[in-house]
């Protein structure tokens, strides 16, 4: 286990899944962590189960982003890491995408990512790190998740622009792009147990390593970018079992 003693971090979207795994690794390593979520149930569970400060916050609201920055400033002061892990996906084929689903997808994945980080960046220590969670869908053509792919592709472009903007402060900005990862919702809220099982089978079949990744494997990559990849910024780091590289098996 790495030591993160003396480190302070904010994990946006840290109540469950990959974000929760990042929080748990940080806390186990001695870091002081503030995590956020917007689902009342997962927020309350995190308050009971995780040794970190928990704040309910809506990433799609700029007013909430400002309030979050004020809370972080009050509770933690300056921080070493901001990890933006909030995400939203719907399995909507191109022909079935609605204005509502399109706007929600971009509001959480792209608009929320930008304005949350814009308001938290002044609190990041010089030499600190910002890590966004994207997806290997950001470079692929997936009809059933066309808006999600577009929103995540925009996150990569934003991350590179933010990386350039924060170079004078030596703040590194990178992106972790998971493939199929075993989480309760598989990244798509509201799916049934049968749909989840089918999604799992599909992922295992098309991933060269023939399995799903674990949330802990993604968390390890996030924290590598945050604290160990000290000469890396503006990069996309895949955690996908070879899927995005089209490795033959």
matplotlib code that plots the C-alpha trace (Angstrom):
import matplotlib.pyplot as plt

x = [0.0, 1.3, 1.6, -0.4, 0.2, -0.1, -1.9, -5.3, -7.7, -11.1, -12.9, -16.0, -18.2, -16.6, -19.5, -19.4, -17.6, -14.3, -14.5, -15.1, -12.1, -9.9, -11.2, -10.6, -7.0, -6.3, -7.8, -6.0, -2.8, -3.3, -4.7, -7.4, -10.2, -13.4, -15.7, -18.9, -22.0, -25.5, -27.5, -28.9, -28.6, -25.0, -24.1, -25.5, -23.8, -20.5, -21.0, -21.5, -18.8, -15.9, -13.4, -13.7, -15.8, -18.8, -20.7, -23.8, -23.3, -24.7, -22.0, -24.4, -25.0, -22.4, -23.8, -23.2, -19.6, -18.9, -20.4, -18.3, -15.1, -16.0, -16.5, -13.3, -11.5, -13.0, -12.5, -9.3, -7.7, -5.3, -5.3, -2.9, -5.4, -8.8, -10.2, -13.3, -15.1, -18.7, -20.3, -23.6, -24.4, -27.5, -27.6, -29.5, -29.1, -28.5, -32.1, -33.5, -31.4, -33.6, -32.8, -33.2, -30.8, -28.3, -28.3, -28.1, -25.1, -23.1, -24.2, -22.6, -19.7, -18.5, -20.0, -19.8, -16.2, -15.2, -16.9, -16.2, -12.5, -12.5, -13.7, -11.5, -8.3, -7.4, -7.3, -4.9, -1.3, 1.3, 2.8, -0.5, -2.6, -6.0, -7.3, -10.5, -12.2, -13.1, -13.8, -12.3, -15.6, -14.1, -12.3, -14.7, -17.8, -20.5, -24.0, -25.7, -23.7, -23.1, -23.7, -21.7, -18.7, -19.0, -19.2, -16.1, -14.2, -14.8, -13.4, -10.1, -9.9, -10.8, -8.2, -5.4, -6.5, -6.6, -3.2, -1.8, -3.5, -2.1, 1.5, 2.7, 1.6, 3.1, -0.3, -0.5, -3.8, -4.4, -7.2, -7.8, -9.9, -11.3, -12.7, -15.2, -15.0, -17.0, -19.3, -22.8, -24.3, -21.7, -21.7, -25.3, -27.8, -31.2, -30.1, -31.7, -29.7, -30.2, -28.9, -25.9, -25.1, -25.3, -23.1, -20.6, -20.6, -20.1, -17.2, -15.5, -15.8, -14.4, -11.7, -8.4, -7.6, -11.0, -12.2, -13.5, -11.2, -11.7, -12.4, -9.2, -7.2, -8.7, -8.0, -4.4, -4.1, -5.7, -3.3, -0.3, -1.2, -1.9, 1.3, 3.8, 3.7, 5.4, 6.6, 3.2, 0.5, -2.2, -2.2, -4.8, -4.0, -6.1, -7.1, -9.0, -7.4, -6.0, -9.5, -8.6, -5.4, -7.1, -4.7, -5.3, -5.7]
y = [0.0, 3.4, 6.1, 9.2, 10.6, 14.4, 14.4, 16.0, 15.1, 15.8, 13.0, 14.2, 11.2, 9.2, 7.4, 4.1, 2.2, 3.5, 6.8, 4.9, 2.7, 5.8, 7.2, 3.9, 3.7, 7.3, 6.9, 3.6, 5.4, 8.1, 10.9, 13.4, 13.1, 14.9, 13.1, 14.1, 12.4, 13.4, 10.2, 10.4, 6.7, 6.3, 9.6, 8.3, 4.9, 6.7, 8.7, 5.5, 3.5, 5.7, 7.5, 10.7, 13.9, 13.4, 16.3, 16.0, 18.1, 18.4, 18.7, 20.2, 23.3, 26.0, 27.4, 24.0, 24.0, 27.3, 26.1, 22.9, 25.0, 27.0, 23.8, 22.3, 25.6, 25.6, 21.9, 21.0, 24.3, 23.6, 20.1, 17.9, 16.1, 16.7, 13.6, 14.2, 10.9, 11.9, 10.4, 9.6, 7.2, 6.0, 3.2, 5.2, 4.2, 7.2, 7.3, 7.3, 10.1, 12.8, 16.4, 15.5, 12.5, 14.5, 17.5, 15.3, 13.4, 16.5, 18.3, 15.6, 14.4, 17.6, 20.8, 19.4, 18.3, 21.8, 24.0, 21.8, 21.8, 25.5, 26.3, 23.8, 24.5, 27.6, 25.3, 22.8, 23.2, 24.2, 20.9, 19.1, 17.0, 16.8, 13.5, 13.1, 9.8, 9.3, 6.0, 4.2, 5.1, 8.5, 7.4, 4.8, 4.7, 3.2, 3.7, 2.7, 5.3, 8.0, 11.0, 9.5, 8.9, 12.5, 13.9, 11.9, 12.9, 16.5, 15.8, 14.7, 18.0, 20.0, 18.2, 19.1, 22.7, 22.9, 21.2, 24.0, 26.6, 25.2, 24.6, 27.8, 26.3, 22.9, 21.3, 18.1, 17.3, 13.8, 11.4, 7.8, 5.9, 2.6, -0.2, -2.7, -2.4, -4.5, -2.0, -2.3, -0.3, -1.0, 2.7, 2.7, 3.5, 1.7, -1.5, -4.8, -7.8, -9.5, -6.5, -6.3, -10.0, -9.6, -6.5, -8.5, -11.3, -8.9, -7.2, -10.4, -11.6, -8.5, -7.6, -9.2, -10.1, -11.8, -10.3, -7.1, -4.8, -4.2, -0.8, -1.3, -1.5, 1.7, 3.4, 2.3, 4.0, 7.2, 7.4, 6.7, 9.7, 11.7, 11.1, 9.1, 10.2, 13.5, 14.2, 13.5, 16.0, 16.2, 12.4, 9.7, 6.5, 3.4, 0.7, -1.6, -5.0, -4.1, -3.4, 0.1, -1.1, -3.9, -6.5, -9.8, -13.0]
z = [0.0, -1.0, 1.7, 1.1, 4.5, 4.5, 1.2, 0.6, -2.1, -3.5, -5.4, -7.3, -7.8, -5.1, -3.4, -5.3, -8.0, -9.4, -7.4, -4.2, -4.8, -5.3, -2.0, -0.1, -1.4, -0.4, 3.1, 3.6, 2.7, 5.2, 3.0, 4.0, 1.6, 0.7, -1.7, -3.4, -4.9, -5.8, -5.1, -1.6, -1.0, -2.0, -0.2, 3.1, 2.6, 2.1, 5.2, 7.2, 5.6, 4.5, 6.7, 4.7, 4.5, 2.3, 0.5, -1.6, -4.7, -8.2, -10.8, -13.3, -11.2, -11.4, -8.1, -6.5, -8.0, -6.3, -3.0, -3.2, -3.7, -0.6, 1.5, 0.2, 1.1, 4.6, 5.4, 3.6, 2.6, -0.4, -1.9, -3.8, -6.0, -7.7, -9.3, -11.4, -11.7, -12.1, -15.2, -16.8, -19.7, -21.4, -24.0, -26.6, -30.2, -32.5, -33.8, -30.2, -28.7, -27.2, -26.4, -22.7, -22.8, -24.9, -22.6, -19.4, -20.9, -21.7, -18.5, -16.3, -18.3, -20.0, -18.6, -15.0, -15.5, -16.8, -14.2, -11.2, -12.0, -12.9, -9.4, -7.6, -9.5, -7.4, -4.4, -5.9, -4.7, -7.2, -8.4, -7.7, -10.0, -11.6, -13.1, -15.1, -15.7, -19.3, -21.2, -24.1, -25.8, -26.3, -29.4, -30.7, -32.9, -30.8, -32.1, -28.9, -26.8, -29.4, -27.1, -24.2, -26.6, -27.8, -24.3, -23.1, -26.2, -25.3, -21.8, -23.3, -25.3, -22.3, -20.2, -22.6, -22.7, -18.9, -18.7, -20.9, -18.8, -15.5, -16.7, -15.0, -11.7, -12.5, -12.1, -14.1, -15.8, -17.1, -18.1, -17.2, -19.8, -18.5, -20.7, -19.3, -15.5, -13.0, -11.2, -9.9, -12.8, -15.4, -16.0, -17.3, -14.5, -14.4, -16.2, -15.1, -13.8, -17.1, -19.0, -16.7, -17.2, -21.0, -20.8, -18.7, -21.3, -24.2, -22.4, -21.6, -25.2, -26.9, -24.4, -25.4, -21.8, -21.8, -18.5, -17.0, -15.0, -11.3, -9.7, -7.8, -11.0, -12.2, -8.9, -9.1, -12.5, -11.2, -8.2, -10.5, -12.6, -9.5, -7.5, -9.5, -13.1, -12.3, -15.9, -17.6, -18.4, -21.0, -21.5, -21.7, -19.8, -20.8, -18.4, -20.8, -21.0, -24.5, -26.0, -27.3, -28.8, -30.8, -29.5, -31.2, -29.2]

ax = plt.figure().add_subplot(projection="3d")
ax.plot(x, y, z, "-o")
ax.set_aspect("equal")
plt.show()
